Amino acid sequence: MFIDGRQVPDGTIIDTDIAIIGAGAAGITLARSFADKAMTVTLIESGGFDFDPETQALYEGESVGVPYSLDASRLRYFGGSTNHWGGWCRPMQPIDFEKRDWVPHSGWPITYDDLLPYYERANEIAQVGPFQYNNAEWWSDGGKNAPLPLPGGEVTTRWFEYSPPTRFGWLYRKPIDAAKNITTYLNSNVLEIVPTADASHVERLRVGTLSGKRFEVTPKLVILATGGIENARMLLLSNSVEKKGLGNSHDVVGRYFMEHPHVDRPAEILLTDPSVVTPYYKTYTKLNGASIRAVFMFTDEYLRAQRRLGTVMTFYESKEIRTDDNYDKEDPVSQRSLEPDILQLMRSASGNKADGPVLGKRYGTGCATEQAPNPLSRITLSGKKDALGLNQTKIDWRLTNADRDNLRKNLEALARAFGQWGNGTVRILFKDKDKWDEAEGWGNHHMGTTRMSSDPRKGVVDANCKVHGIDNLYVAGSSLFTTSATVNPTLTLVALALRLSDHVQQTFTRGV
């Protein structure tokens, strides 16, 4: 059942077993998992079923670090940002969960194996294909397709699978509406999570609408699932008892904000024989029940030996290189006038002569790279207020020279791999700067602000996603991420939500 919070009488008190705050990918996944179970569920969503500028404006805030857009990076209505996501899906690698001595603040309290069965279930929820993200043979189509045979053991081909993309708010709206134990309140904003006097237990949720209505929810258990930035903001705003905010006795809430810096065309690749480039590298390819794309990533052996963080690289056809091309000889930056000579030299070395004027092709690249956890990269509260009277977000996103150097070293590894192969060469275009104080782009991937750790001094939640020191408050979403890896977060946050659902249901079986 769906109820418009603007129609709820002032002062109403709603009793429930489980309150889920936020109806994005995590919140909807959780609600569906509880459908028709022996527990009552209240799902609270800030927006309605459609985009509303006034509600969207509640995301506005200040950016004081690397310039970052807050209100444009998320959608605030039923379905959340799955209403505009691109559908890129891929699990993290086992190394991403490990404590890496070259990555400060790394190490999840759970492992890849702990999450693996939930990843497989998340695949179904996101409507992607079989769980074969690293399996070259699976995507070979009977031997027709093969990854580029790059030597050296540093660069490998892996695959993304694509959701249609699934619009969670549209696809799962009817099942949630039909569940007799779930009530969803739309256009309803949690103003504060109010604990008991000793802050060890959530007592109630204060809820308000932009139209001025105020009511309360009294839950046995609360799951906060409002996104990688808003989760931290909500905990900080819940400060009537704990002045620093809930779960923030060690000043960790909001810290370690991570994104995936994106760089367009950090390098160009010249290939003498474009026929060896399987179509799945160049565009979305439908194969074996999935829509896929191949990417370059870096092997665990390389990351360990060179003490690097990950990078994902895509590439695409740009231009044929011909013997009769007329290049701008005055272009000192790209030096493209040298491309025919470079390809002629590679062909001479390999004995692979051109049959005509076409010597090969130039390929553009794109990349997303991992950012090391940084406690100074953080979310705090602004002094400015939103339309509900709540402090807006202040974001201080920080990128370091070490992050930038890591990306450049990975580009150099890619260049080595193509150089050793002999049929291609890489020109690195990513420029060195004194400071990485401006991002060329990002993935709108908000991670790390309520990070997972067994130690409450280093994280906000434990391995079961429960806020340290509060017995009935849990968090869902990418704010849980201890490290960001280098892949899109949606599949992982859905898997984490499924794992949390199992834990909560076991908790209710034992008795809350």
N, C-alpha and C positions, 0 to 999 in steps of 0.2 A: 504494500500500500504506500502511495505517495501522498504527502500532506504539504501544502504550502505553509511555511512557517509564519507568513504574514497573516494567516487566518487563525493562528493559535491564540486564544485569549491570554492577555497579560497575566502573569503570575502563575500560569499552569506549571505543574510539576509532573514530569514524565518518569516513571520508574521503569527500569530495563535491566536485563542481565548484562548485555554487552552494548557499549556505545562505540561506534566507529566514527571518527571525525575525518571527513573527507571522502569523496566518491570519485577518485581517480582510479588508475590501474590497480593500486594496492588495496584501496578501500573496497572497490567493487569485487575484487578477487576474494577478499575476506568475507564480505557479506554473502556472496554466492556459496562459499564453502560452509556457511552456517545455516543455509536455507533449509527449512523444515526439520531442524534439529530441536532438541528439547531445551531451548533457551530462547529468550526474547532478544531481538537485536534492533537497535536504533541507529540508523545511518543518517548522519548530519552533513548536508552539503550546502556550501555558501551560495551557489548559483541555482539556476533552474535547469530547464532542458535545452536552453539556447543561450547564445552569447548575449551578454548585457553589459554595455559600457560602464554603467555605474558600479556594478559588482566587480568587473575587471579592474577598475581603478583602485580597488582595495589592495592590489599587488604593488602599487607605486611605492617608491622609496628613494633613498640616497645611494649613490655609488661614489666611494671615496678612494678606491684603489684603482686597479686596472678598470677602465670604463666598461660598465656592464649594464644592460637593459633588464630591469626587473619585471615591469608590467607586460612586456612583449614576449617573455620567454615561457609563460605558462597560460593556460586557459582555465578560468574559474567558473565552470558549470559542470553538470552531471557528465561524467566520463573524463573530466580533467583534461590533461594534455594529450590523451589518446585521441582527442578530437582533432588534433593536427599533427600527430607524430608521423614519421616517415616509414616506420615498420622495420627498421634494421634490428635484427635479432642475432645474438650470439652469446654463449656463456663465457664467463671468465675462464682462464686457464688455472690449473692447480697451483702454479707458482704465485698467482695473484693473491692467494689467501695466506701464503707463507710469511713467516718472519724473515725478512731479507736484511742482512746486516749492512748493506749498502743503501738501504731505504729507511731513513729515520721514521719512527712511529708506525712501521708496518707490522703486519701479523694479525690476522683475524682470530677470534676465539673458536671459529668453526673452520672446517676444511672443505675443499671441493667435493670430496666424497660425501660429506654430510648433506650437501646441497644437491648432489647429482639426481636423486630420484624426484626431487621437486623441480629441477630444470626440465626433466622429461615431461612432467605434468604441465609446466608453464608453456612448453611448446604447443600443447593442445589448446590452452586458453588463448594464446596469441595467434592461433590458427596458422602456424608455420608448419613446415614439412617434417621429415624424419630427423631424428637427433643424430646427424652425421656431419658435424661442423668441420671435422679435421680429416675426413675420409676421402682421399683422392680417388680411390677405386670406386666408391659409391657414385661419384659424379663423373666417372669416365665414359658413361654411355656406351658400354661394351668396347672400350678401348679407343673410342673416337676422340675423347678429350684427355689432355694431359697437362699438368702444371709445367711451367717453364723449368727446365733442369738447371737451376742456379746452383753452382758448387759452393763449397766453403763451409757449409753447415751453420751459417749465420742467419740467412733469410729463408723463410719457408712460405708456402702458399697455404692459406686456410680459407674458409668460406663463411660468409654471412648468409642467413636465410631471411626471407622477407615475409612479414605479416602482410595481409592484403592492402593497407594496414587495418587491423581490427579497431573499430570504434567501440570501446567498451561500453560507453553510455548508451549507444544505440543497440548493440547486439545483446547486452545483458540486462537491458531495462525491463523487459517482460518477465524474465525469470525472477528478478528481485521483486517486482510488483506482485507476482503471483504467490510468493512465499508468505505463508500465513504468519510466520513468526518475525517478519522483518517490516519495520515501519521506517520510511525514508522521509526526512524533513528537508524540503528544498528551501532555497532563499533564506537559510538559517546559518548564522555565524556563531561559532563558539567564541565568546568574549574572554573567558578564563576557565582554566581547569582548577577547581578549588579543592584543596586537600584538607584533611583534618588538622588540628592545631599543631601536631608534631610533624606534619608533612609526610607521614609514612603511608598514607592511604588517600586515594581520591574519593571525595565525598559527593561532589556535584559538578555539573557543568553549567555555567551561565551562558545563555544563548540569546542572541538578538538579531533583529532584521533591520535592514536599511529603512524600513517604514516606521521603526520605532518600537516594535513589539519586543517584549522581554519575557522569557520563560526559562525553566531549568530542567535539566535531565539528571536523575540520580541513578547512576549505574553501579553494578557490582564490579565491572571491569571495563577499562577504557583502552581503546587503540587509537593512537594519533597517526593519521595518514594523510597529511595535507601537503606533502611535497618536501623536497630537499632543503628548501629555504624556510618555508612556512612552518615546518615542524619545529625548527629551532626558535623561530619568532614566537610561536604559541607557548612554548615552555618558558621563554623569557618574559612574556606578557603575564604569565600566571604567577604573579609575585605578591599577592596579598598576604601570604603567610611566609614564604621564603623570598626575601627581598631580591635575591639574585635570580630568582626564577626556579621552577621545579627541575630537579635533577642536576642542579648547577652548583652544588656545594664546592666543587673543585674547579669551577670556572672553565668547564669544557664545552658546555652547550654553545653552539654557534661557531666553535673553532673548527679548523681543518676543512674549511670549504674548498671543494675541488671541482674542477671542470675538465673538459677535454679541449685544450687549445687546438683549433683547426687552422691549417695553413694551406692556402690554395696555391698550387704549382710550386712546391718547395724544390722541385727538381724536374728535369726533362730527361726522357729516355730515348735514345736512338737505337733502332733495331734494323739489322740488315734483312731479316726474313720475317715479315709480319705474319706469314702463314702459320708460324709456330705458336702464335698467340691465340689460345682457345677463347671462343666468344665470351665465356663466363667471366673473363677478366675485364671486358670492355663495357658490359652493360648487364642489366638484369636478364637472367636466362632461366627459362622454365625447364626443369629437368627432374625426373624421378619424384614427382609429386611435390615439388617445391619451386619457389622462385629464389634464385641464388645469385651471388656474385663473389668471385674470388678476389682476395686481397693478399698483399704481402704483409707478413708479420715477422717477428724475430724469435728464433728458437730459444728455449729455456737454457740451452748450453751456452749460447752467446750472451744472453742476459746475465747469467751467473758469472761467466768468465770475465766479461767486460764491465760488470757491475752497472748495468743499464736498466732503465724502465722501458716499457713497451711503446710501440708506435704501430698504427695501422696505416697502410698506404694503398690507395686505389690508383689505377691509371687508365687512360683512355686515348684513342687515336686522335691525333691533331693534324698532321700534314704529311703528305708524301714528300720524300727528298729525292730530287732528280738531278741528273747531270746538267740539264739545261735550265735549272732554276736561276733566276736573277735576283739575288739577295741585295739588301741594302748594305753596301760595304762600309757605311759610316755608323753602323750599329755596334758600338764597343761593348755593350752590356751582354747581349745574348750571343754575339759572335756567330750568328747563324750562317754567315757566309762560309764558315768552315765546315758546315755539316756534310756537304758532298765529299769533301776531302777526307773527313773522319770515316765516313761509311766506305769510301773507296779503300782506305787503309785497312779497315777491318776485313773487307772482302778479300783483299790481297793476302792478308795473314792467314785466312781460313781456306783460301782457294775457292771460295764461293763467288764466282764472277757474276755480275749483273747481266741478264739477258737483254736488257733494254735500258731506257733512260732512267727507270725507277731504281734507285739504290737502296731504298728502305723507307722507314717511316719514323716520324717524331711522335712521341707520346707525352701528353701532359700528365701530371700527377696531383693528387690531393692527399692530405693526411690528417689524422687525429692522433694526439700523443698523450701519454700518461703524465700526470702532474704529481710530484711527490707531496705527501701530506705535510701541511705547514700550519702550525697553530696560530700564526699571525694572519693567515687568510681566514676571514671570519665574518659571521653575521652578528650584528648587535642591533639595538633599538635606536631609532632616530628620535630626536625631540619633536619632530613633526607628527601630527595625528591624522588618521584617516577619517572617513565619514562616520565610522562607528565610535570614534573617540579613542581608538587604540594607536599606540606608537607605531609608526611605519618602520619598515626594515631599513637598516643601514648595512650595505655590503662593502667589504674591503677585500676584494679578490686580489691575491698576490701571485705573481709568477716570478720565478727566480732565474738567475743566470745559469744555475745548475739544470733547471728544466730545459732551458734553451740549448745548453751544451749537449744534453742528453739527446735531443732531437737531431742536432747536427751530426753527432757521432753515429746515430742510427742511419742517417742518410749516407754517411761515408761507408757504412757496412753494406748498404744496398749497392753503392757504386762499386765496391770491391767484388761483390757477387757477380754483377754483370760483366765487370772487367775480366774476372777469371773464366767466365763462360766463353767470352770471345766474340759473341754474336751481337753484342749490344754495349752501349756505354751510357753513363749517367752524368749529366751536368747538374751540379748542385746550385740552386738559385737562392736558397735560404740564406739571408744575410746576417752577419754578426752585428750585434748591437751592444752598447755598454750596459743597457738595462732592458728587460722585457717588461715594459710598463704600458704596453698597448697590445691587445690581442688582434690578430688578423681576423679571427673568427672563433666561434665556440659551438658546442653541440647542444646548448640549452640543457646540459646534464648537471643537475645540482646534487652534489654528493658530499657526505662526510660530516655534516654539522651536528649529528647526534650519534656519533660513531660507536661501533661495537667494540667492547673490550671487557675482559674479565676483571680488570682493575678499574675501580671507579675514579681513580685519579687520572686515567688515560682515556676514558670513554664514558658515554652517557648511558648506554644500555649493555646488558649482559648477552651471553650467547643465545638466550631465548627472547631477545628483543625487549626485555623488561627494564624499565628505568631503574637504575641503582637506587636503593633506599626507599622505593615506593612499591608496595606489594601488588597493586592492581592497575598499574599504568604501563602500557606497552607502546612501542613505536614501530611503524611500518614505512617502507619506502627506501629510496636511495640515500637518504640522510644517514642510514645505518652503516654505509660503506666505510670500512677502515682504510682501504686504499681503493683507488678508482679503476685500476686496470686501464685498458685502452679501448674497451668496446662499449657500445651503447648500453645503458643501465636497465632498460625495461624488463628484459627477460630475467635478469637477476633479481630485481625487486619483486617481480611476480612470484618467483621461486621462493624468496624469503617470506613473502606473505603466506604462501601455502604451508611452509614449515611452521610459521607462527600460528596458523590456524590449527594445525595438529596439536601444537603445544597447548593452546587455549582450550580446545575440546577435552584434552586429557585433564587439564586443570579443573574444568567443570565436572568431569566424571568423578574426580577425587573430592570435589566440593571446594568452592572458592573460599 
